[in-house]
Amino acid sequence: MLLIVGYEDEMDYVFGKIEGELTKDVASSYFSKVAKVAEEYNCYKVITDLRDAQLIATRKELEIMAKELKGVGLDSNFKRALLISENIKDYKVWENFNFHHGFKDIRLFSNEEVALEWIKQ
């Protein structure tokens, strides 16, 4: 499993990458790191690369994670782009739970350039 979080200063966004099994615990750890980097750089635009991750979470775990985002430091003003390659159905469920819990600025992308354009807007 690989989990990376950093800041891209030229384009002003937080970036992250997860490879391997993406479980509720891995996601919680990731979100905590993203929140710290975002606060450090006062930047609330995030691109997460999940193209090499396998989402392993039940529907209930996805809902719990969406509820817990504010508790780990993410706020509803974050703009988040998720780069995905498979399991679009599961990620759509995650996206919908985010919308339901007040996180409206989250989008799924399969193309990195399109995600970067959206995050810059």
Backbone torsions as a table, in degrees:
resi	resn	phi	psi	omega
1	MET	NA	136.7	178.4
2	LEU	-123.3	133.9	177.7
3	LEU	-138.3	115.8	-178.8
4	ILE	-125.6	138.6	173.9
5	VAL	-138.2	135.7	178.7
6	GLY	-157.7	-171.2	-178.3
7	TYR	-129.0	132.0	176.7
8	GLU	-100.2	101.6	-173.0
9	ASP	-74.3	-31.2	-179.2
10	GLU	-63.8	-41.3	-178.8
11	MET	-104.2	-2.5	174.9
12	ASP	59.1	65.6	171.6
13	TYR	-151.2	155.5	174.5
14	VAL	-87.5	137.7	178.3
15	PHE	-123.8	153.3	176.6
16	GLY	-148.2	156.7	177.7
17	LYS	-144.3	134.5	175.0
18	ILE	-126.3	130.9	174.6
19	GLU	-124.0	147.7	179.6
20	GLY	92.7	-155.6	-176.6
21	GLU	-72.8	125.2	178.5
22	LEU	-103.8	98.3	-179.7
23	THR	-103.5	174.1	177.4
24	LYS	-58.7	-42.3	-179.3
25	ASP	-66.0	-42.0	177.9
26	VAL	-62.8	-44.1	180.0
27	ALA	-62.3	-42.5	178.9
28	SER	-61.5	-43.4	177.5
29	SER	-62.5	-44.3	179.4
30	TYR	-60.5	-49.3	-177.8
31	PHE	-62.3	-36.5	176.8
32	SER	-62.2	-43.5	180.0
33	LYS	-67.1	-41.5	178.2
34	VAL	-60.6	-44.9	-179.0
35	ALA	-60.8	-40.6	179.6
36	LYS	-65.6	-45.9	180.0
37	VAL	-65.7	-42.0	179.3
38	ALA	-60.0	-43.4	179.4
39	GLU	-66.8	-42.7	-179.2
40	GLU	-58.8	-40.0	-177.1
41	TYR	-102.3	3.4	-178.0
42	ASN	50.5	48.6	-176.8
43	CYS	-130.7	127.1	-174.5
44	TYR	-121.0	28.8	173.4
45	LYS	-111.5	128.7	-172.8
46	VAL	-134.1	132.5	171.1
47	ILE	-115.6	124.0	179.6
48	THR	-115.5	123.9	179.6
49	ASP	-95.2	109.8	-179.2
50	LEU	-114.3	17.3	-174.4
51	ARG	-66.0	-23.9	178.6
52	ASP	-111.7	23.5	178.6
53	ALA	-108.9	148.5	175.0
54	GLN	-112.3	110.5	-178.4
55	LEU	-68.9	118.3	179.9
56	ILE	-123.9	85.1	-179.1
57	ALA	-153.8	142.3	176.2
58	THR	-77.7	165.3	176.6
59	ARG	-57.3	-40.7	179.5
60	LYS	-64.3	-42.0	178.2
61	GLU	-63.9	-37.8	177.3
62	LEU	-62.3	-41.4	179.1
63	GLU	-67.1	-42.8	178.9
64	ILE	-61.0	-43.9	179.5
65	MET	-60.4	-42.1	179.4
66	ALA	-62.4	-39.1	177.9
67	LYS	-66.7	-33.0	-173.6
68	GLU	-87.8	-3.3	-176.0
69	LEU	-57.4	-44.4	-179.8
70	LYS	-64.8	-31.1	179.7
71	GLY	-68.7	-23.6	178.8
72	VAL	-99.2	4.5	173.8
73	GLY	109.2	-2.2	176.0
74	LEU	-86.0	139.1	179.8
75	ASP	-114.0	163.8	-177.8
76	SER	-69.8	-9.2	178.3
77	ASN	-85.5	-1.7	176.4
78	PHE	-68.6	138.8	173.7
79	LYS	-105.5	116.9	-172.2
80	ARG	-124.4	126.2	174.9
81	ALA	-108.9	128.9	177.8
82	LEU	-110.4	120.1	175.2
83	LEU	-89.3	119.6	-177.5
84	ILE	-130.2	160.4	177.4
85	SER	-127.2	-21.6	-179.7
86	GLU	-149.0	-178.5	-178.2
87	ASN	54.5	38.3	-177.6
88	ILE	-57.1	-35.1	180.0
89	LYS	-61.0	-46.7	179.7
90	ASP	-64.7	-40.2	179.2
91	TYR	-69.8	-31.1	174.5
92	LYS	-65.1	-38.1	175.7
93	VAL	-61.1	-46.0	178.6
94	TRP	-60.0	-45.5	179.3
95	GLU	-59.6	-43.1	179.9
96	ASN	-65.4	-40.4	176.1
97	PHE	-63.0	-38.0	176.5
98	ASN	-61.7	-47.6	178.1
99	PHE	-56.3	-45.8	-177.9
100	HIS	-60.8	-30.6	-177.4
101	HIS	-100.7	19.6	171.2
102	GLY	93.9	2.2	179.0
103	PHE	-96.0	89.1	-172.6
104	LYS	-88.1	-21.7	-175.5
105	ASP	-97.4	61.7	176.6
106	ILE	-131.8	134.0	-179.3
107	ARG	-139.5	150.9	176.9
108	LEU	-100.3	138.2	-179.8
109	PHE	-137.8	147.8	170.8
110	SER	-107.8	-12.2	-178.3
111	ASN	-114.2	120.9	-176.1
112	GLU	-64.8	-39.0	-179.7
113	GLU	-64.1	-39.8	178.5
114	VAL	-66.2	-40.3	177.9
115	ALA	-61.9	-43.2	179.2
116	LEU	-63.1	-41.7	177.5
117	GLU	-60.7	-44.5	-179.5
118	TRP	-64.6	-42.4	-176.3
119	ILE	-66.9	-29.4	-179.8
120	LYS	-75.2	-23.0	-176.4
121	GLN	-65.7	NA	NA
